[in-house]
Amino acid sequence: MKKNSPVSRSGRFARGPGTDVAQFTESISFDHRLWAHDITGSLAHAAMLRKIGVLAKTEAATISKGLKAIAREIETGKFKWKHELEDVHMNIEAALTRRVPAGAKLHTARSRNDQVALDLRLWLRDEIVILLGEIASLQRVLVSLGEKYSAVIIPGYTHLQRAQPVYFAHHLLAYVEMLERDCERLWDGWSRVNVCPLGSGAIAGSTLKLDRVLVAKLLGFVDAQGRPQLTQNSMDAVSDRDFAVEFCAAGALLAMHLSRLAEDVILWASAEFNFIKIADAYTTGSSLMPQKKNPDVAELTRGKTGRVYGNLMSLLTLLKGLPMTYNRDLQEDKERLFDTADTVRACVRLMSAMLLHTEVNKPACLAAASDPALLATDLADYLVQKGMSFRKAHHVVGAVVALAERAGKPLNALSLAELRSVDQTFGRDALATFDLKRAMARRNLTGAPGTKEVAKQLARWREQLS
């Protein structure tokens, strides 16, 4: 490496790092994806340096022109990234300085410490907005699928045992609610990402009279009222990665919700349930068994949740022992952050596409939902309406279930005489409890899986997501 290599950025060292050290410390192999945000930040920094008199008007203009030319080259794949220049910042700055002598002034009052903090915040702002759009698309698919099969009823499960009947749409809407909480967390986190650290320097700001407010406004670091959002402590600004941890935590929760949805899809697609059929394009076959049709998209979504959890733990572990302020350890934040963003976006997008190409097996769902045992609690409610305490009603219906099992009959096949042999409270209208449609119509509480309530919730979400 040349004696005056730009990697050292000073005359302190007699020579550059060894080849093995350079390979070990480089980050350009993964941080090059920050190029657009690095250039955007540099353009704002140059404009600010021009305003405070560090750059002449012509110098600022040529720097701006040079940065935009580099951006076009990167976009078209013509830019040559150099690993010996270590990172995205040095690659762009070195290319600029070769073309524009004034480019050497661009790093005035700026450190790679506050520069990378800025780039990450700019990048993550965009990623959050894109991810929110992907989540909304998945929510719309879930609502659309629920509307398409709005009359389908399936068993709801607790402990993976049949519990009570619910509309298929109600089950899907449970995931819409989960995803909405994910959106709320991401939006809330966005406000903490949306704070400008540039001007913090390496650790202690600058003796130059920087206009941090101008930079913040140029880069969109403003609140809903247009007020600039600036970091208030230079040491915290360059070492803070809370916003990355927070995103990875929100991503982990999102991945968990997707994994639960994937598990339901996997169960429903099995021969034992047979509730749904996934389009061939979103399944795979077996290398040995020709009859197989495997729900690989759902399985991989479930599996990738583990790596998203791992990214969160890696970041937390990375940060837990760092002294103030910037330490090179922080270079390890990017791959974890990038991987979480890439993984959850891919999972959301593929789950959405898969569900868009999924059909419901109505006869199989009806057969499962017609199990009268699902309405055992309704029978207990019937007795409560007759004046019986719920604890006693629960015991009585338990005895009725046992009687039906001994007789080898479904609950709704018991005669009135058999019901009254357990308790005289049962009247002629007791067996009407097992009418599934009537049972669903009675569930009218807010949030319940009743016929009218589910229709209301579908309409609410359709309007909210339109």
ABEGO torsion letter per residue (X at the ends): XBAABAAAGBAABABBBBAAAAAAABAAAAAAAAAAAAAAAAAAAAAAAAAAGABBAAAAAAAAAAAAAAAAAAAAGABBBBAAAGBAAAAAAAAAAAABAAAAAAABGBBAAAAAAAAAAAAAAAAAAAAAAAAAAAAAAAAAAAAAAAABBBBBBBGGBBBBBBBAAAAAAAAAAAAAAAAAAAAAAAAAABBBABGAEAAAEBABBBBAAAAAAAAGBBBAAGBBBBBABAAAAAABAAAAAAAAAAAAAAAAAAAAAAAAAAAAABAAAGABBBBAAABBBBAABAABBBBAAAAAAAAAAAAAAAAAAAAAAAAAABBOBBBAAAAAAAAAAAAAAAAAAAAAAAAAAAAAABBBBAAAAAAAAABAAAAAAAAAAAAAAAGBBAAAAAAAAAAAAAAAAAAGBBAAABBAAAAAAABAABBAAAAAAABAAAAAAABABBGBABAAAAAAAAAAAAAAAX
